[in-house]
């Protein structure tokens, strides 16, 4: 009896109510959960395969294969690419429509038979050299919404490294900085989803019920998750790498500071009380980014691991016995409450696979 009482008494006397680190799930449990999520999603396809939703899903599948070497993931990836003839979606000027190309580049890089990057290269070159004929002669920047920073930059950076051509890195710098200058809030260290959610001057702008600015969880998850994908490929010696690292750290610090007690970020980051349950897709991308930052030395492990473990535990709790990932906000452009334990989307599965893949790499 004394052996049981003493540790509890010690915690009481020292004022510590819980361990510094939550327990990491076993690798066996994580692998099993990942495979269940993948198998369920493969049996429940949704959207065109080269749609942005599947672009986010299949980058998660790619990372799941890299982390586990389970051939089921590789089989699904190749089947997807071959069915699409390795083509991006039709809007060459739109970042959403090249998101699927991330997976194509990984397959080509790893020697998948028949992998064809010509359609990917063609569309990257068009973005770099052509002007789209915008309606009414309006010429907005190409990446005018924050989600684009997940869809496009990792493609440019990964192909630049694969091909050895710096021009793709430079093009990414230009396009990324335009979006950053337009949407990054330097006070909150978060991204507005688009210009509708910016606060400028005395004009009345959209805001939450509590009077705070609207920062969409998944929108910012897109950004920080995209930064992790981008940074893992960007050369360490690249001149502008420090810009992306600094942005990654600022966003991570902000997200950690506002993380709800149960670990899962709400749809609206600055008004969590108005959203009763955590949202899986935003939380998944954030968790992936935190774990990648820890695993690669950009984030302090002692500081960020408790937050990452707490978030990952919340994600696992949202998986149903079938493997389906619930509590995913449907397609949209701002915070909503229109989801439940049964709500799912392919990008929610993708975000979970990304987070779980990095969790497998975590060293105790």
DOMITI-747374 format. One line per 2 residues: their letters; for each residue x negated, y negated, z negated of C-alpha. Coordinates in Angstrom, 2 decimals. Layout:
N
A	X,Y,Z ~ ...
end
This chain:
364
XX	0.00,0.00,0.00 ~ -2.81,-2.42,-0.80
XX	-4.22,-2.04,2.70 ~ -0.91,-3.24,4.16
XX	-0.32,-6.11,1.74 ~ -3.79,-7.63,1.87
XX	-3.80,-8.76,5.53 ~ -0.32,-10.26,5.14
XX	-1.38,-12.07,1.96 ~ -4.51,-13.32,3.72
XX	-2.46,-14.77,6.57 ~ -0.17,-16.49,4.07
XX	-3.05,-17.98,2.09 ~ -4.87,-19.24,5.19
XX	-1.73,-20.72,6.71 ~ -1.94,-18.60,9.86
XX	1.44,-17.22,10.86 ~ 0.40,-15.31,13.97
XX	-2.77,-14.03,15.65 ~ -4.81,-16.54,17.62
XX	-4.26,-14.43,20.76 ~ -1.14,-12.52,21.63
XX	-1.78,-8.95,22.69 ~ -2.58,-8.44,26.36
XX	-0.37,-5.72,27.85 ~ -2.24,-2.58,28.84
XX	-3.55,-2.43,32.39 ~ -1.42,0.67,32.88
XX	1.74,-1.21,31.90 ~ 0.85,-4.15,34.15
XX	0.15,-1.92,37.16 ~ 3.41,-0.05,36.62
XX	5.36,-3.30,36.36 ~ 3.74,-4.71,39.50
XX	4.49,-1.63,41.56 ~ 8.11,-1.58,40.39
XX	8.50,-5.24,41.37 ~ 6.93,-4.59,44.77
XX	8.97,-1.48,45.52 ~ 12.21,-3.19,44.56
XX	11.40,-6.17,46.75 ~ 10.49,-4.00,49.72
XX	13.87,-2.29,49.44 ~ 15.61,-5.64,49.21
XX	14.17,-7.81,52.02 ~ 15.34,-11.36,52.45
XX	14.70,-14.12,55.02 ~ 12.58,-13.90,58.16
XX	9.28,-12.25,57.40 ~ 7.23,-15.29,58.45
XX	9.42,-17.69,56.49 ~ 7.70,-19.66,53.70
XX	9.50,-17.59,51.09 ~ 7.82,-14.46,52.37
XX	4.57,-16.34,52.83 ~ 4.54,-16.79,49.05
XX	5.63,-13.19,48.47 ~ 3.01,-11.61,50.69
XX	0.11,-13.58,49.23 ~ 1.18,-11.99,45.95
XX	1.17,-8.58,47.65 ~ -2.30,-9.31,49.00
XX	-3.60,-10.11,45.53 ~ -1.88,-7.04,44.10
XX	-3.75,-4.87,46.59 ~ -7.06,-6.57,45.85
XX	-6.58,-6.06,42.11 ~ -5.31,-2.48,42.17
XX	-6.42,-0.96,45.51 ~ -3.05,0.74,45.66
XX	-2.50,1.59,49.31 ~ 1.24,0.95,49.04
XX	0.54,-2.79,49.07 ~ -1.82,-2.51,52.05
XX	0.77,-0.51,53.97 ~ 3.41,-3.16,53.39
XX	1.10,-5.97,54.42 ~ 0.10,-4.35,57.67
XX	3.67,-3.41,58.54 ~ 4.75,-7.02,58.00
XX	1.97,-8.46,60.17 ~ 2.45,-5.98,62.99
XX	6.21,-6.55,63.07 ~ 5.52,-10.27,63.50
XX	2.71,-9.73,66.02 ~ 0.53,-11.82,63.64
XX	2.51,-14.96,64.44 ~ 3.24,-17.92,62.16
XX	6.74,-19.36,62.22 ~ 7.73,-21.62,65.10
XX	7.26,-25.14,63.64 ~ 3.54,-25.64,64.24
XX	3.55,-29.03,62.47 ~ 5.23,-27.78,59.29
XX	3.16,-26.44,56.35 ~ 5.92,-23.97,55.39
XX	5.55,-22.18,58.69 ~ 1.86,-21.35,58.28
XX	2.11,-19.98,54.73 ~ 2.26,-16.41,56.03
XX	-1.13,-16.96,57.68 ~ -2.82,-16.68,54.29
XX	-2.12,-12.96,54.34 ~ -3.25,-12.60,57.97
XX	-6.65,-14.08,57.14 ~ -7.14,-11.76,54.16
XX	-6.35,-8.76,56.36 ~ -8.71,-9.87,59.13
XX	-11.44,-10.56,56.60 ~ -11.05,-7.07,55.18
XX	-11.18,-5.25,58.49 ~ -7.53,-4.30,58.98
XX	-7.29,-2.68,62.39 ~ -5.59,-4.88,64.97
XX	-5.68,-8.03,62.85 ~ -5.30,-11.01,65.17
XX	-6.00,-14.56,64.01 ~ -5.63,-16.30,67.36
XX	-2.07,-17.51,66.65 ~ -3.23,-18.82,63.26
XX	-6.21,-20.65,64.74 ~ -4.08,-22.11,67.52
XX	-1.62,-23.65,65.06 ~ -4.37,-25.03,62.79
XX	-5.99,-26.67,65.80 ~ -2.68,-28.20,66.88
XX	-2.16,-29.69,63.43 ~ -5.65,-31.18,63.57
XX	-5.47,-32.60,67.09 ~ -1.87,-33.28,68.09
XX	0.73,-35.83,67.05 ~ 4.21,-34.46,66.58
XX	6.93,-36.44,68.37 ~ 8.79,-37.54,65.27
XX	12.38,-38.74,65.51 ~ 12.84,-42.51,65.99
XX	9.06,-42.89,66.32 ~ 8.67,-42.43,62.57
XX	5.32,-40.86,61.75 ~ 5.32,-39.62,58.17
XX	2.36,-37.76,56.79 ~ 2.40,-34.05,57.59
XX	2.47,-32.88,53.94 ~ 5.10,-35.20,52.42
XX	6.51,-32.80,49.80 ~ 4.48,-31.20,47.02
XX	5.39,-27.59,47.93 ~ 3.31,-28.05,51.07
XX	0.16,-27.97,48.94 ~ 0.71,-24.26,48.36
XX	1.69,-23.45,51.93 ~ -1.02,-25.19,53.97
XX	-4.30,-25.90,52.14 ~ -5.24,-22.30,51.29
XX	-4.88,-21.42,54.98 ~ -7.18,-24.24,56.10
XX	-9.78,-23.54,53.42 ~ -9.78,-19.77,53.79
XX	-10.11,-19.95,57.55 ~ -12.89,-22.54,57.24
XX	-14.88,-20.14,55.08 ~ -14.10,-17.13,57.26
XX	-15.09,-18.94,60.46 ~ -17.93,-21.01,59.01
XX	-16.46,-24.17,60.55 ~ -16.38,-27.14,58.18
XX	-13.92,-29.05,60.34 ~ -11.10,-27.11,58.75
XX	-12.29,-28.13,55.28 ~ -12.41,-31.76,56.38
XX	-8.94,-31.56,57.91 ~ -7.60,-30.13,54.66
XX	-9.24,-32.93,52.68 ~ -7.49,-35.55,54.82
XX	-4.06,-33.95,54.73 ~ -4.26,-33.06,51.04
XX	-5.37,-36.53,49.99 ~ -2.46,-38.11,51.87
XX	-0.01,-36.01,49.85 ~ -1.91,-36.61,46.61
XX	-1.88,-40.38,47.11 ~ 1.83,-40.27,47.89
XX	3.15,-38.01,45.12 ~ 0.70,-37.54,42.23
XX	1.72,-39.38,39.06 ~ -1.52,-40.50,37.42
XX	0.19,-41.15,34.09 ~ 1.91,-37.78,33.78
XX	-0.65,-35.73,35.76 ~ 2.18,-34.04,37.64
XX	3.52,-34.22,41.19 ~ 6.85,-35.69,42.23
XX	8.56,-33.24,44.56 ~ 8.87,-35.98,47.20
XX	9.33,-39.76,47.39 ~ 12.88,-39.63,46.03
XX	11.51,-38.75,42.59 ~ 8.93,-41.50,42.26
XX	9.33,-44.44,39.89 ~ 8.12,-47.75,41.27
XX	8.73,-51.27,40.09 ~ 12.15,-52.28,38.78
XX	14.20,-50.22,41.20 ~ 16.41,-47.53,39.68
XX	15.07,-44.10,40.54 ~ 16.28,-40.59,39.87
XX	15.69,-39.46,36.30 ~ 16.68,-36.76,33.85
XX	19.52,-37.09,31.34 ~ 16.96,-37.89,28.63
XX	15.67,-40.82,30.70 ~ 12.38,-39.19,31.67
XX	10.97,-38.70,35.13 ~ 11.99,-35.62,37.07
XX	9.14,-33.19,37.60 ~ 10.25,-29.90,39.09
XX	8.66,-26.82,37.54 ~ 8.34,-24.76,40.70
XX	7.16,-27.79,42.66 ~ 4.26,-28.26,40.30
XX	3.75,-24.50,40.20 ~ 3.35,-24.61,43.96
XX	0.62,-27.22,43.58 ~ -1.44,-25.66,40.79
XX	-1.01,-22.17,42.22 ~ -2.13,-23.46,45.59
XX	-5.15,-25.08,43.97 ~ -6.17,-21.74,42.48
XX	-5.88,-20.07,45.89 ~ -7.79,-22.91,47.53
XX	-10.59,-23.06,44.95 ~ -11.23,-19.34,44.96
XX	-12.36,-19.66,48.59 ~ -13.83,-23.16,48.73
XX	-17.65,-23.09,48.68 ~ -19.15,-24.08,45.33
XX	-21.44,-26.58,47.04 ~ -18.75,-28.26,49.10
XX	-18.88,-32.05,48.67 ~ -15.22,-32.56,47.77
XX	-14.75,-29.51,45.56 ~ -14.97,-31.66,42.43
XX	-11.76,-33.49,43.46 ~ -9.79,-30.24,43.51
XX	-11.35,-28.95,40.29 ~ -10.56,-32.18,38.47
XX	-6.96,-32.13,39.69 ~ -6.61,-28.48,38.66
XX	-7.85,-29.21,35.14 ~ -5.63,-32.27,34.71
XX	-2.54,-30.39,35.75 ~ -3.40,-27.38,33.59
XX	-3.89,-29.59,30.52 ~ -0.55,-31.29,31.09
XX	1.32,-28.04,31.64 ~ -0.18,-26.50,28.53
XX	0.78,-29.53,26.46 ~ 4.46,-29.23,27.44
XX	4.79,-25.45,27.43 ~ 7.95,-24.35,25.56
XX	7.55,-22.18,22.50 ~ 8.71,-19.02,24.29
XX	6.00,-19.52,26.93 ~ 8.23,-20.10,29.94
XX	8.44,-23.52,31.57 ~ 11.94,-24.85,32.25
XX	13.11,-25.99,35.67 ~ 12.59,-29.62,34.67
XX	9.26,-30.03,32.96 ~ 9.99,-33.18,30.93
XX	13.54,-32.29,29.87 ~ 13.25,-28.65,28.75
XX	16.05,-28.99,26.20 ~ 18.57,-29.37,29.02
XX	17.59,-26.03,30.54 ~ 18.32,-23.11,28.21
XX	16.13,-20.45,29.83 ~ 12.68,-20.32,31.38
XX	12.32,-20.12,35.16 ~ 10.24,-17.27,36.62
XX	8.85,-18.71,39.85 ~ 7.40,-21.89,38.34
XX	6.15,-19.99,35.28 ~ 4.64,-17.31,37.49
XX	2.58,-19.73,39.54 ~ 1.47,-21.61,36.40
XX	0.46,-18.38,34.70 ~ -1.48,-17.27,37.76
XX	-3.33,-20.59,37.78 ~ -4.14,-20.47,34.06
XX	-5.47,-16.92,34.29 ~ -7.46,-17.68,37.43
XX	-8.96,-20.73,35.72 ~ -9.94,-18.65,32.68
XX	-11.35,-15.82,34.78 ~ -13.44,-18.24,36.84
XX	-14.72,-20.52,34.09 ~ -12.70,-23.64,34.92
XX	-10.47,-23.39,31.84 ~ -11.64,-22.69,28.30
XX	-10.54,-19.20,27.30 ~ -9.95,-19.99,23.63
XX	-7.77,-22.94,24.56 ~ -5.75,-21.54,27.47
XX	-5.50,-17.80,26.90 ~ -2.78,-18.00,24.21
XX	-0.63,-20.05,26.60 ~ -1.25,-17.65,29.48
XX	-0.47,-14.56,27.42 ~ 2.68,-16.10,26.02
XX	3.86,-17.02,29.50 ~ 3.04,-13.59,30.91
XX	4.95,-11.90,28.13 ~ 7.94,-14.06,29.06
XX	7.61,-13.06,32.71 ~ 7.53,-9.36,31.92
XX	10.67,-9.75,29.81 ~ 12.50,-11.09,32.88
XX	11.90,-7.93,34.88 ~ 14.85,-5.57,35.01
XX	14.57,-1.77,34.81 ~ 15.00,-1.58,38.57
XX	11.89,-3.72,39.04 ~ 13.79,-6.84,40.10
XX	12.45,-10.12,38.75 ~ 15.38,-12.15,37.40
XX	15.72,-15.74,36.21 ~ 14.45,-17.17,39.51
XX	15.85,-20.52,40.62 ~ 17.23,-20.28,44.18
XX	15.81,-22.24,47.07 ~ 15.99,-25.97,46.41
XX	14.01,-29.16,46.01 ~ 14.63,-30.16,42.41
XX	15.47,-28.72,38.96 ~ 18.73,-26.80,38.76
XX	20.58,-24.60,36.27 ~ 22.10,-22.40,38.97
XX	20.34,-19.17,38.04 ~ 20.63,-16.32,35.58
XX	19.09,-12.99,34.60 ~ 20.31,-11.59,37.93
XX	18.99,-14.44,40.12 ~ 16.09,-13.45,42.33
XX	14.08,-14.63,45.31 ~ 11.11,-13.18,47.15
XX	8.81,-15.99,46.03 ~ 9.66,-15.13,42.41
XX	8.31,-11.63,42.99 ~ 5.28,-13.11,44.72
XX	4.51,-15.42,41.81 ~ 4.75,-12.50,39.38
XX	2.39,-10.36,41.46 ~ -0.10,-13.23,41.54
XX	0.01,-13.65,37.76 ~ -0.18,-9.93,37.08
XX	-3.13,-9.50,39.47 ~ -5.12,-12.09,37.55
XX	-4.08,-10.56,34.23 ~ -5.67,-7.28,35.35
XX	-8.95,-9.14,35.89 ~ -8.90,-10.63,32.40
XX	-11.70,-9.38,30.18 ~ -10.89,-9.04,26.50
end
